[in-house]
């Protein structure tokens, strides 16, 4: 059996469904792996890294 990292085994579910969104910071259109809800910020990949809390 091959090594599988936790959270990366999609099994029979296939590819994750992506949803179109507009980044709350830069206004760029992006795809996110969740359905955006009104009133919550969505960040593109570049802006997300700026908002992410540093790991210790």
CORCOR-V414289 format. One record per residue. N is the residue number from 1. PSI is psi in degrees with one decimal (none if undefined). Layout:
n;psi
N;PSI
N;PSI
This chain:
n;psi
1;133.3
2;151.5
3;133.1
4;125.7
5;145.5
6;131.6
7;-6.4
8;-0.7
9;105.6
10;-11.5
11;-133.5
12;3.3
13;-15.3
14;-166.9
15;149.7
16;138.2
17;129.2
18;150.2
19;142.1
20;142.2
21;167.5
22;128.7
23;133.1
24;-22.1
25;-60.5
26;-13.1
27;6.0
28;141.4
29;138.3
30;168.3
31;134.4
32;151.1
33;22.4
34;160.7
35;114.9
36;139.9
37;146.6
38;138.0
39;-6.3
40;138.5
41;146.3
42;132.7
43;144.0
44;174.3
45;-42.4
46;-46.5
47;-31.5
48;-42.5
49;-27.5
50;-30.2
51;-13.0
52;137.4
53;139.9
54;143.8
55;144.5
56;none
